[in-house]
Amino acid sequence: MSTIREHSEARLLVPSLMFIALVVAAVASLGAPLITSVATTFHVSLDSAQWTLTIALLSGAVATPVLGRLGAGPHRRVTILATLAVVVAGSALTVLPLPFAALLVGRAAQGVGLGLTALMMGVARDHLPEGRSAATIALISVVSIIGVGLGYPLAGLLTEFGGIRAAYGLGLFVTAAAFLTAWRSMPVAPEGRSAHVDVAGALVLAGGLFLVLFLASETGLWSHHLAVAVVLAIVAVLLLCGWTASELRSKTPLVDVRAVRHPAVAGANIAMFVGGIGMYLLLTLITRYAQTPHSAGYGFGLTTFVAGLVLVPFSVLGFVAGKLTPRVGMRIDAPLLLAGSAIVVGGGFVLFAAARSNVAELFVAMGVLGFGVGSFTAAMPGVILAVTPRSETSSAMSFNYVVRSVGYSLGSAIGGLVLATGTGTGTGHPFPNDGAYTTAALVGIAAMAITAVTSLALPRCSPETDPIEEPTGGTGRTTTP
């Protein structure tokens, strides 16, 4: 009877992990397709409305390492439930008829949920058989990406028919469902775990990450107040360097920086950072191009909902790639898979640069991007977890997700800066010229080439030969996956 019950719980656990990862990603991305509608509804500028997306990314990047450390300890189930409760409360704020400031607070609370993805991986690694846990972790990584593709068209459709409150109402419904799912299915962490949160380190890291993502999102600061931007950038670097030095001295680090310095982990994070820049750059280029009105001399003037449908191939082929990658990974090393995936994304850039005269070509480019991103994100955990102790899964992957968030933000910022250089001055030239999109695509091709080369240079590691020792704040044992 006990065996039957355990098998039933394991069967319920996998879809629960997928659903929670999908929900937090989709809800955090709701800000992107609603920016124009928010500006109109609340009578604020587009720059102010942009913060409904930016603040979710900021809170997610700050919360991720903290949740990763808490998830490595004995209170992982409580951490998951408490975080989802915060997300549900934030979702309620976005639905209630409150001022714009309350909407921003709600979006920040929703963004905190982005830190749960790494915890879902930790649960899978602890409570599933090794073969199944690897495939599940790969899919969790993928659904955290394709959630964006699902959230865009749904948000656009609901906004057209019921306004932004309807779109955010969907977020409240699915986050409440995710909370109930976690309450029913999340197991407690294995015994013998301990995790101490370095509060001072968390505050310093939060300050550094806030400045980095703020500078990445506020592109106008670089063009109109360069001196201020440079000063803030220097402060961000000093904060992050100080945080790194503090973590190296700490017996209970927020992130095990020594583990991050391992050649395989460091190389994987560099590949994720540069690759994230390229991946998000192409995503933003295609969606922006699709919504540009015909009066600009190019573009298709698609509505928010129809433009969101362009992301459907991204989600579908991303999921297909995520399912295939673990099987392919049995025959091909993960670094080679990463390099191949980067080349596929580079191919998407080539397609966009050479052929974008009709919507069908945008669908094809988006599908290629989705397949490349899906395989890349599915292969990434294999590189990091091959040398990471089981108890440090959440912490190690949370750092990788912070790197990814920063890369995505910079990708969006770089796209905005390149397109801005191709935009004429004056009110008669609100859109960049068509050639600016080609220039941005060439930047993306270069980013993916660097990602491919970095991936190929990654060492081929195995847990038997290159384990990372358990940090002092852990169980006190040297553990391999």
N, C-alpha and C positions, 0 to 999 in steps of 0.2 A: 504493500500500500504506500509506504514511504517513497519507494522508487517511482511509482506512478505519479505521485504528487510532485516530486522534484522534476520529473520530465515535463509535466504540465506547466509548472512554473517557468522552466527554461523556455518552453515553447511560447509562453506569454511574454517573456522578458524581451526577446529580440524585436518583435514589432513595437513594443512599448518604447524601447530605446530609440528606434527609428522615428516613431511618431513624435517624441519629445524633441529630438534634434531637428526634425523638419519644422515643427511649430515655432520654436524659438528663432530659427533662421528666417522663416517666412514673416513672422510678426515684426522682427527687427527691420526687415526690408520694406515694410509698408510705407515708410516715409518717402521713398524715392518716387513712386508714381503719383503721389498726392501733393507734391510741392506746389504746383500751380493752383490746385483747388484749395489748399490751406491758405495761400496768399489771398485768394479771392474771398474766402469765407471769413477770415479773421481780419481782413483789410490791413495786411502787413506786406512788406516788400518780399520779392522772391529770395533775396539774400537771407532775410529773417526766416522765411518758410523753409529754406534749405537746412536750417538747424534741426528740423524735425527728423532728418536723417542723420546729420552729423552727430547730434547729441546721443543717439542710440549707439553709434559706432564708438564714441568716446567712452560711454559708460560700460560698454561691452569689453573694450580693450583694458580698461582699468579693473573691472571685476574678474576677468578671466584668470589672471595668475593667483588672485586671492582665493577664488573658488577652487582652482586647481590644487592649491595647498590644503584647503579644508577637505577636499575630496580624497586626498591621500590618507586622511586620518579615520578615526573610528566613527565620526559623525557624518559620514557621507550622505546617508539617507536623509537625515535632518537638513543638511545643507541643500540638497536637491529640492526638498519640499518647501523650505523657507524661500529659496530663490524663485521657485515657481509662484509662490504666494505673492512675492514682490511684483513679478511680471503680471499676474492677474490684477493686482491693485492698480498698477500702472495702466493696464488696458482699460480698466473702469474709468480712470481719469480722462482717457482720450475720447470716451463715449459721452460722458456727462457734458451738459451745456455750460462749460466753464471758460474763463479767459484763456488767451494764447499761452500765458505762462504756465497754466496748469497742464496744457497739452504737452509742453516741453518736458515738464516733470514726468508725466506719464510715459512719454517716449524714452526718457532716460531710464525709467524703471523697466520698460520692455527690453531695452538694450542689455540690461544686466543678464538676461537669459542666455545671451550668446556664450557666456562662460560655462554653460552646462554641457556643451558638446564634448569637451574633454572629459568631463565626469562620466558621461555615457560610455565613453571608450574604456574608462577605468572599470566600470561595472561589468562590461562585456568581457574584459580580460580576466577579471577575478572569478566570474560565475559561469562562464561557458567553456566547453572543451577547447583545447588550443586551436584545432583546425577551424572550428566554427567561430571562435572569437576573432581570429584574424580577418575572416571574410566579413563579419559583422562590423568590426572597427573600420574596415575600408568603406563599407556602405554608410556608416554613420558620418564619416568624413565627406562622402559624396552628397548625402541628403542635406547636409548643412549648406551646400552650395546650391543645389537645385531648388531648395526652398525659396530662393530669390525668384527663380523662374515661375514658380507657382503663385507666389504672392503678387507679382506685378499685374497679370491679367485679371485676377480675381478682384484686386483692389480697384483697378480701373473700371471694371464692369459695375461693381457695387456703387462706386462714386457717381457714375453716369446716371444710375437709376435712383439712388437714395441719398446721394451726398457723402461727404467724408465721414460722417458719423456712422453710416451704414458699413463703410469699409473697416473702420476701427471697431465696429460692433462685431464683425467677423473675428477680429483679433481677440476680443474678449471671450467669445464663445470657444475658440480653439485652445486658448491658454487655460481656461477653466477645465476643459477636457483633458489637457495635458497634466494638470495638477491631479485630477482624479486618477488618471492612468498611473502616475508616479506613486500616488498613495497606495494603489492596489498592487503594483508590481515591483517596486524598487526594494531589493534586499539590503540587509545591513552589511557593512564592510567586514572582511575577515578579521578575526581577533589578532591582537598583537600589534596593531597599527597605532601610530601616534603622529600628531601633526600640530605644530605650533605656528601660529601666524605672526610673522614679523610685522607688527603694526607700523612702526616707523619706516621700515623698508617699503611697505605697501603705499604709504603716503608719498614718499619720495618718487617711487615708480609712477604713481598716479599723476604727480605733477609733471614729470618728464614726458609721459605718454600724452597727457592733455596738450602740452605745448606742441609736440610733434604733429598730432592729428589736427590741432587748431591751425597750425601753419600750413598744413597740407590742404585743409578745406577752405581757408580764407585766402584764396589766390590773389584777391585784390590788394591785400596787405603788401605783397611783394612788389606790385607795380606802383602803388601810391605812397607807401610808407616803408621803403626799403630798409632804412636804418633801424626802425622798430622791429621789423621782421628778423633782421640779422641778430639783433640783441636777444630777442626771444629764442632764436635758434641756438645761440651760444649758451643761454641759460638751460635750454633743454639738454644739450650735450653734457653740460656740467652735472646736471641732476642725474642723468642716466649713468655717467661715469662714476659719480659718487655712490649711486645705488649699487653698481657692480662691485666696487671695492668693498662696500659694506656687506654684501651678500657673500663674498669670498671669505670674510672674517667670521661671519655668523655661524653658530653651531646649529641653528634652526632657520635656514634661509627660506625666503618666500619661493624662490626658484633656485634649484641646485645649479649654480653657474658653472661649477666644475664639470657637471655632466654636459652642460651646453657646450663646453669647450672641447668635448670629444670630437675628433675629426668628422665622424659620420653625422653627428647631431649638428655641429656647427655648419658643415657643408649643406646639410638638408635645409637648415633655416635660411642660409643665404640663398639657396635655390628657391625657397618658398617666398622670400622677400622680393627678389627680382622677378620671379615668375608671377607673383601676385600683382605687381605693377602692370605687367603686360596683359594678364587675363582681364583685370577690371578695366583697363584702358580700352580694350576692344569691345567689352560689354557696353560701356558708356558711349563709345563712338557709334555703334550700330543703333542703339536706342535713340540717341540724339539725332542722328541722320534721318531715321525713319519719321520722326516727328517734325522735322523742319518743313515749313510750308513751301509750296511750289514757287511762291513769289521770290524765293531766294535764288532761283535758277537751278535748283536741285532739290532732293528730298521728296517726301511723299505726303506730308501733312497728315499723318495718321493720328487718330484720337488716342487718348491714354490707353483705352482698352485694346484697340487693334495693335498699337505699338507693343503692348504687353504680350500679345499673342506671338509676336516675333521671338519671344523668349521660350516658347513652348519647345521648339527643337533643342534648345539649350538644355532644358530640364530632361527631356526624354532621352536624348543621346548621352547626356551626362550620367543618367541612371544606368543605361545599358553598359557604358564603359565601366562604371563602378562594379557591376555584376561580373563583367568579364575579367577585370584586372586581377583579382585574386587567383583565378585559374591560370591566367597567363604568367602570373608571378611565380607559379610553381616551376616554370621552365626558364624564366628570364629574371636576372637579378633586378632588384628594385631600382638601383641607380640607372640602369639602362631603360627601365620603364619610365622613369621620370624624364630622362632625356628624350625618349621617343614622344612622350606626351607634350613636352615643350615644343618639339618640332611640329606636332599636329596643330597646336595653338598658333605657331608661326605661320602655318599654312592658312589658317583662318584669316590672319592679317593680310596675307598675299591675295586671297580671294576678295577681301573687302577693298583692298587698294586697287585691284585690277577690274573688278566687276561689281558695280552697285547701281546699275541703271534701272533695275526693277526690284520690286519687293521680294520676289522669289530668290534673287541672289543674296539678299540680306538673310533670308531664312536659311540658305545653305551655309553662309559664313557663320551664322549663329549656331547651327548644328555642329559644324566642325569645331567651333570654340567649345561647345558643351562636351563633346566627346573628349577633347584634349584636357579640359579642366577636370572632367570626371575621372579619367584615368590617372591624372597627376595627383589629385587629392586622395585617390584610393591607394596609390602606391606610396605616398609620403609617410603614413604611419609605420609601414614596414621598415623603412630605413631607420627611423628613430627608435622604435620599440625593440628592434633587434639587439640593441645594446642598453636598454633601459630596464631597471628592476621593475617587477610587476607592481610593487607598491607605489612606484613613482610615475605610473602611466598618466594619471590625470595632470600632474604637475608638468611633466615633459611635454605633453601635447598642448597644454594650455599656453605654454610659452610659444610654441609653434603657431598657435592661433593668434596670439598677439602680433607676431611677426607678419602673419598673413593680413591682419587688419590694417597694420601700418602700410604694407605693400599695396593693398587695395585703395587706401586713402590717397597714397601718393600717385597711384595710377590714374585715379579720378582727377587729381590736381594737375598732373602733367598733361592729361588730355585737355583740360580747361585752358591751361597756359598756351599750349600749341595752337589750339583753335582761336584763342584770343589774339595771337600774333597775326592770324589771317583774317581778322575782322577789321573792317575799315572804321575810321573815326566818324563820329556824327550820328545823328538819329536815323539817317537814311540807310545806314549799314549795320543793322542789328545782328546779322548772321555772318559767320566766317565764310570765306570763299571755299569752293569745292576742293581746291588744292590743299587746303589746310588739313583736311581729313586724310589725304594721301600722305602728307608729311607726318601726321600723328601715327599712321599705320607703319611707316618706316621706323619710327621710334620703337613701336611695339615689336617689330621684327627683330631689332637689335636686342631688346630686352629678352626675348625668348631664345635668341642665339646664345646669350650669356648664360641663361638658365640651363640650356642643354649642355653647354661645356662644363658648367659647375657640377651638374648632375653626373656627367661621365667621370669626373674626377673624384667622386665620392668613393671611399674605401669600401670594399666588400667585407662586411662584418657579420659575425654570427654570435649569438649569445654564449656559445661555448668558448669562444676564443677572445672576445672583446667585451666582457661585461663592464658596466659602470657600477662602482661600489655603491651600496646603500648609503644615503646621507646619514650623518650623525643623529639627526632628528627622527630617523625612521625606526625600523625594528632593531637596528644594531647588527644586522647580518648582511653579508654580501649575497645579493640575490640576482638570479638571472631569470629572464622571462620563461 
